[in-house]
Amino acid sequence: MLLEDDQRTNVLDDAPLAERLRPTTLAEFVGQRHLLGQHQPLAKLAASGRLHSMVLWGPPGTGKTTLAKLLAERAGARWVSLSAVLAGVKDVRQAVEQAQAVRNLGESTVLFVDEVHRFNKAQQDAFLPHVEKGTITFIGATTENPSFEVNAALLSRARVYVLRALEDAELNQVIDRAIAGPVDAQLSDEARGLLVSLADGDARRLLNLLDVTAQLADGFIDEALVSEAAGSRYRRFDKGGDQFYEQISALHKAVRGSAVDAALYWLCRMLDGGCDPLYIARRVLRMASEDIGNADPRALQVAMAAWDAYERLGSPEGELALAQAVLYLASVPKSNAVYSAFNAASAFVRESESHPVPLHLRNAPTALMESLDYGKDYRYAHTEPDAYAAGENYWPDEMEAQDFYEPTERGLESKIKARLARLRELDERERGGD
C-alpha cells in the first residue's frame, strides 16, 4: 500500500530518534575519521564512485549499517539488506536471483548482511560464487571478530574495515544534531556529560536515552532527569563476544604484569558489565598456577578460597573476596615455570612412544606379580639419607631423563631451585661412583 506524503511524515515522526537522525550523506556521518577522513580508504572509495566487497567490524552504535548504505548510494548500486538473525539461504538465493536480473540491465547490487557472524558456514558459503562472479557486492556487518566468525574463503574476497567506538567529542556532535533537529529541549552541561558517559561510545544508545529523556522533560533536561531515564548503567560488554574476551585478557595480563590497580580496574569493569563472577573465579584460579606457580604456592590457596567465599556469599558480598585474590595474585612474585614445564612435558608425551613402566617402579600386591619381579630392587626414599634415593631412575628404561621444570630465582621457587640443584649433584655423584 502506498502512503501519502503526510502519512510518511507521521511514520517517520513515530520512529526512534536514532532512525530519524540517521545520516543521509557522508558529510553528516559522525566518527570513523580513520576511514572517512581526507585521504583515508573509505573516503577515497566513496570519491571514486566504486565499491568492493567488505566486512565492517565494530561495536554497536558505530554506524556500520548507515555507512554501508551511504557507500552503496555513492556507487549508484541497488541496496538489498538481510538480517542474519531472520534470513536463511533461501533469502540469499532470492536476493542473488534479483541481482542477476538487474545486472543484465546494467545495474549493480549491494547485498548487505547485518550480524553476518550469526550465519553458519553453509549460509556464508552461499555468497561465494556470486561474489566471485561480481553478481553482488557483499557487505557484512559484525560486532564479532571476523577472524573467528566469518569463513576464511569469504574473508579472502572481502576487505575488513574496523570501526571504533565514538569518542566523547563525536557523541557531543550527535547530541548537537539532535538538539538542532527533532529534540525540542535544552540540556545542562551535567546532563550532557552524563549522556555521553552512559552512551559508552554507542551513538544509538545515546540517542535512545536522549529520546526517552526528552519525552520526560518539560523543555529542559538536567542530570537528575537523565539518571531517572537511564535506570542502571549498561557498559559495553558482551558476555560471549569480543568485549568479554578482550577484558578477561586485559585482567589476566595486568595480574601477570603485577599491575595491581589495573588488575582491579579490569575486574570491576567485568563485574560492572555483568560477567558471571564464577567465571572470573575460575580464571583467577588458572592465573595462580600459570603465572605464579611455585613462586608463591599460597596464590592457589587464596584463589580457591576466594572462589569458595563467593559461592557461600554470592553477590555483592562475595565479589570482595575475588578482589582480594586478584590483588594478591598481582602483588606476589611471578613464575611461569610450572606452566612451561607442563606444556613441555605434554608435548614430549604426545611425540614419544608409550614405554612400559620399569619393573622396579611397579607395585606387587599379589604373589604372581612379586614372582614376576614387580617392585624388585625398588629403593624406598624415606629409608635413604635425607629421604632421597640418589641415583635412582624413575624414567622408562628405554628413555633418557628429561629436564622440563626450570625454577626461577623468584619467591619460594628460588629455594626449590637450590634444592633441586643439590639433588642433581647427589645423583651425579652416585652415578659417577657406579
Secondary structure by P-SEA (a helix, b strand, c coil): ccccaaaaaaaaaaccccccccccccccccccccccccccaaaaaaaaccccbbbbbccccccaaaaaaaaaaaabbbbbbbbcccccaaaaaaaaaaaaaaaaacbbbbbbbcccccccccccccaaaaaaacccbbbbbbcccccccccaaaaaabbbbbbccccaaaaaaaaaaaaaccccccccaaaaaaaaaaacccaaaaaaaaaaaaaaccccccaaaaaaaacccccccccccaaaaaaaaaaaaaaaacaaaaaaaaaaaaaaacccaaaaaaaaaaaaaacccccccaaaaaaaaaaaaaaacccccaaaaaaaaaaaaacccccaaaaaaaaaaaaaaaacccccccccccccccaaaaaacccccccccccccccccccccccccccccccccccccccaaaaaaaaaaaaaaaaaaaaaac
